[in-house]
Amino acid sequence: MRSHQPSCPATDDHTPHIVAAHPEQGWNLLCDGAIVFDDTGELLPDGRIVAPHRVPVERLTIAA
């Protein structure tokens, strides 16, 4: 069976990049297989989740 080879380029910072953007659905697929949601949550390739880390409303900047 063939092993998965991520499409991430070899860079010094090792930061995954977006390979499939779906802003209309609120998510992006990264080259390392992670799915990142617009609410800052993540679904990792191994099935683990990263809960959304939202800023409390009182800390948001309001445009005048």
Summary of the structure (lengths in Angstrom):
residues: 64
radius of gyration: 15.2
end to end distance: 58.4
largest distance: 58.4
contacts: 98
relative contact order: 0.15
helix: 5%
strand: 25%
